[in-house]
């Protein structure tokens, strides 16, 4: 391990040596020679007695001058820091002024201050501010910022409120102390879609969504989502916005989805720009959720931040939980919950089951950027949900109010968070804290018994070993359960069973007949339910369960059972599953969005994990073939009724992104996909020609590509949209994700040869190389071509953008689950990456962790 890869440990935390009372920054912008003047008002920190040197973080900076209380000084500098010895520092308050030069146009890592098509932009989380100026770049150092920007560009933005401007300059003042990772600056030729919001105390807030000229007509939905988020935050959490202005900026080159900088949110443009012609219903839903997520950070992340990066889940898990609540209120709560669980299982369960498993709050890290993971975000949100289930809605609200009152302005910890709940509810949460400190997905084994009118459910939890944690303790698991009579009536409505021991039984008395259990309703805990269930019982729950999540879950489990038998035993498609899906799909009383979800088969990677968990070796090719066969059988079983369903779902209404219309389109497109398997693509070709929205265009193209048709439509789509980067990202991803296993890598090679394949752009890289990694049978093709190609591109991208390279590298995390030949090929590529002389700490850490898991 190199010096640059020093391991950081939670146990070693100490407060910073000095407190920072104020920050004044001046930016003189120039593409290759931006000057940054920083005036920092320090004083010794009483929490660190004695005299200490002042060490500031700094990377890639050219130091031009340094003054201490107005006098020139020559500090010690290296590639990562600037240090002033304790003997050279005053014993009381002092002001340090530095001037540095940086080159935004050469910043391909997209951290710190960089340029995107002529626009200056920042990304400082987690440790990007040190690439702007010398500073204590850690989240527990909070200060007020005053910023002056000098440039001839027309729009000059920073955090807080605008206080003054003139020709070629603007000044901003943020009255709320913040850590450096929340600093933001944007300068460019931009246009705004503007609005206002009146807070519940009567304050008027100016709202702006800034985009490039020509994109103004595609940000109305983002603005509307922001207004609804602000209103929801007031109504549900009682939190009011606290500045005079809220700005959002859309940026084409961005490593993440978005960033919650105080008062100046910076977004990947794909999560802002939307019109019916260019954005799918999925895009609209994601824009709504991400706008809300970043706005909600104003209180859960900005006003209360995290003490250190080990506490990342404190702000991210809580904010993801809140954006899930918001999306559930804006759309169908049941459908939203199912979609959230699908994403959790696809990303976080996979992470927990492999070499990259880590606790929600890790104990150590080499590169913090590698811990912006599904475990921190999605599992972190599930832990919040379990806590709310355990204490109840009223106690959750009391605890959150106490959290905001007690810790406003603080850099807090998980201990602070749990203490609030203990004080608000009187509960001891020491055992619950294990969810934060132990990795892995618990397996919940269930047995039931019916004797003399008493029904007993017995649960046993298993907590599997994970890297660095061979043994685990029993966790607190809230299990929502309902019981149904054999006629389908609900005899016991949903109740919460609190499991705290390794094995625990719960009795239900006074029942007239043996009930059918509906266990883990609403997915009340992120666990794997392990219970032997007959296909007939799953079909019964699919038809009768009153809990929407478990109704869907019964159909999904039945589909997985069928596919496992097809892959491992050569079985045929089950009539029980076909009949159950048919009953749901044609039930007009059900939400169309829910019916569309019931038509969606489990993903191939999910099936590979299921087969692997059963101690079998998954075959990606056979899984792919079985899934195609199931879709074909379903299209036959649903028969001519599919056409009527498809026709009836088109009401001719003008496009709206609302949940109702989106649900109908989802079911209609699902029906089209099955119809296409019956008519050879005639209906899909017609649907593409008549499409009135991007949702319909992509749906029709997907249906054609699934049956290896659509060459003319694919070409026509590219011809029309070649100038739109976000739309072409969809085109690239669609082609590769639908490619047949043997063709996925060769197709990717051909597409990377196109003139518009800008591999330096993170969105384009993910839409091509990431899409290949996501094509399960293609990436894991027995030839090893997928492994080689992804490895080639990771090696190429890493020197320019280590963050994106490290994140895409997780495609390899499941390599140990496959057969010996595939393992050998995947391991060889990981080892080849590791031999690259200039490998970044980001990618090196990921590869080493994945290899250690084999």
PyMOL commands that set and color helices and strands:
alter all, ss='L'
color gray80, all
select helices_A, chain A and resi 3-5+10-12+86-88+104-106+129-131+180-182+216-218+220-237+269-271+281-296+309-330+333-352+368-371+374-391+393-407+414-425+434-437+521-523+535-544+548-569+575-585+592-599+604-613+620-638+641-648+659-679+682-690+694-706+711-721+725-737+741-752+762-774+776-779+785-798+802-817+820-834+841-852
alter helices_A, ss='H'
color red, helices_A
select strands_A, chain A and resi 8-9+18-28+34-44+54-57+62-68+71-72+76-77+81-84+94-102+112-116+119-123+143-150+155-158+161-166+169-178+185-188+190-198+204-212+245-251+258-259+264-268+305-306+364-365+411-412+443-451+454-462+477-484+490-499+503-508+516-519+528-530
alter strands_A, ss='S'
color yellow, strands_A
deselect
rebuild
show_as cartoon
